[in-house]
Amino acid sequence: MTLQTKVVPSLREAILRAGLRDGMTLSFHHHLRDGDNVLNTVLAECSLMGLKDLTVNASAIMGCHRPLLDFIEDGTVTGIECNFMHANVGRSISRGLLKREVIFRSHGGRPAAMERGESPVHAAFIAASAADAAGNCNGKEGIAAFGSIGYAMPDAEHADYVIVLTDHLVEYPLMDASITEDRVDAVVVVDSIGDPKRIMSGTTRVTRDPIGLLIAEQTARAVQASGLLRDGFSFQTGAGGTSLAVASYLGGIMRERGITGRFASGGITGLLVDLMKEGLFETLLDVQCFDREAVESIRENARHGEISASRYASPTARTAVVDHLDVVILGATEIDTDFNVNVHTDSNGVIMGGSGGHSDTAAGAKLSVIVAPLVRARLPLIVDRVGTISTPGEDIDLLVTQYGIACNPKQAELSEKLRYAGLPVFSIHDLKARAESITGRPARIESSGRTVARVISREGDLLDEIRTVMG
């Protein structure tokens, strides 16, 4: 390698130069979501090279990463750390395929663990849609542009060795570098880092379901009644259909009342881009793009800013974006009568998700709202105790369902404001009884097998454990 270039002839050569050995940790990011090629490609090469006992530290394990199961079976991978795990992989992990316990963190907890030395990374593999020969790179340019590269920024900062993989090599210097050359050790040019059309995986459009729309309308009215919807308002919502509908309804209220929000943050969608373009929000703070409209916007609009996962949500940062949030809209697999929320496992205890930024934003926002149907697939949303605690109840303020709203008992003043606005407010126990009058009281599945995963709080403490399931 000359002083002028860090480009190496092959992925294998980069792995050799990184000095990877059995038992080391490799990191990856998921900005290409279900279109990512990099994690599978790197692990396949490691397997061919005979490397064993590796730990994969990924910001998320997506559905396209199902080949990871093959690398677990052949002994290449024996450890996983992640913030989210798709059911394609989670089902086998829940049955005990991985001998070691998965470590689940949040999007803010992951960089914090690196900062505290609790999660060392020996080699970071960073997918970049554009890079130069020195390693300056971004996700905004090239045929596989995916937008913000925020989840990879802490990896570049903390890993012992940083390898950029790109399918679009440009002349030095790449001016709009999200990760700069002083953080990069090697560059590998590959045929494809992935399919950007599959960034928009899952539901990333406003729901048309009448129940979802009713929940969204009630939520927007609740936010308005809280008093937080005013000039300078800050907001985050997920990419689910109901959550996006909340943003749409809030946009209507802001439009009608002449309210201008300061910023929207988190994973950014085309809907939020449209609200910014209309002038309803001044800026967007983007750690991940959820669709092509967001990718185009972050490339072209100076008011659409890219942020790292550390700046987004790390509890070790001096401050983070989540600490400035007024309102966050979140989903739930289930919620219990203490307002603890589960987004890790389904009703059978099978791993099918993860906190992502759920617990980070709930802890930081002035008002954290769970939106979900009271009954889903003939199962009640509200239970006595969630199967897995993803976000502690002390950080949840409000639950909105199609049958009514429940306030956390600590929010007595908010409850009065909602009642004054004419909203249907009930205790969470009343809503639980309403759900069970529809579904009956389901038998609770008690997990008694070995621990297959540990859920770590954003501060680094054990929050819960996930055990094996049968079948």
C-alpha positions, 0 to 999 in steps of 0.5 A: 500500500502506497502513501497515496492510497488505502485501496487493497486488492481484495476483501481477503487482503483487508481482513489479513491486514486487519490482523483478524484472528479467532475470537475477535469482534467485527462490526457492521451497520444496517443503513442499507436495511434489507438490501445490505450485502456487506455483512453476509459477504464479509462473513462468507470470506471469514468462513472461507479463511477458516476464522472461528469464534467471531462476534458480530456487533451490528447496529441491526440484524435484518431479514436479509442476514439469514445466512448468518445462521449458516455461519453460526452453524459452522462455528465462524460466528459464536457471538452477536451484539445488536440493537434489533434482530429480524425474526428470520434470524431471531426464530433460530436464536430463540430455539438456542442455535447460538451457544452464547447469549445475544447482547441487545443494546439500544441505538444510543447504548451501542456507541456508549458501550464502545465508549466505556470499553464494554464492547471493543471492536477489532475491525469495523466493516463500513458500507459506503455508497461513495469513497475515495482512495484515502477512505473519505466516504459517505452514503449520499452519492453513487448508485447504492446511495442510502443517505445518512451513515450515522450508525457507522460513525461510532464504529469508525471512531472506536474500532482498532481497524476500519475497512470501508467497502464501496462500489463507487470509488471517486477521485480524492478528495470526496468533499462531503465526507461523513467519515473522514480518512483519518478514521479509515485504514483500508478501502475495498472496492466491491461489485455491490454493497447492496440494493438501495431499493430495499431500504424501504423495507416493512411499513414506511407509509401512512396507514390506510387502516381505519383503526390505525387512523383513529389511533393517530388522530387521537394521538395528535389531539393528545399531543395538542392538549399536552401543550407541547405543540407550539413554535419550536416543537421538536418531534420524532416518530417511527416508520410504522404506518400508524406512527407516520399517520400521527405525523400527518395529523400533527402536520395538519394542526401545525398548518392550521395554527401556524406552528413551526417546529424546530426539528424532527429527528431519528430515522427520516422518511419522505413524509418528514421531508415534505413537512420540512419543505412546507416549512412546518419543521425548520430542520431534520436531524437524520441518523438513518434514511428510511426511503428514497425521498429521504436519501435525496433530501439529505444529499441536496438540502442543507437543512437536512442534517446527518448525525452520528448514533452518539450524537443522536442518543448516547447516554455518555455524550454530554448531551444528545438529540434525544435530550431535546425532544418534546414528543416521541411516538413509539410502537409496542408488541405489548405493554404491561400495567406498569407501562413497561414496553416489549418490542423484542419478542412476540407473544410466544417469546420469539425474538423478532425485533429490538429496542433500536431508539425506542428506549433512548427516545422514551428516556429523553423526550418530555412526552413519550407516547405508545400507539398500538391497537388494543387487540392484535391477532386476537391477543390483548396488547396489555398484559400483567407483565411483558414477556421482555422489558425493552423500555421501562415503564417509568419512561412511558407517559401515554398509551393511545389505542382505538378504545381510549387513552391511558396515562401513566399514573405519574402524569396526573396533570397530563391526564387532566389536560386530556380529559379537559380536551374531551379525550377518552381517558381510562386507567390502563387496568380498564383498557386491559379489561376491555381487551380481555372482554374481546379476546378472553384472558390468554394463557401466559407462556412461561419461558423456563429454558436457558437464557439466549439473550440479554437486554442491556439498558442504555446505561449498561445495566441488565434490563431483562433476559430472553429464554429459549422457546420450544418448536 
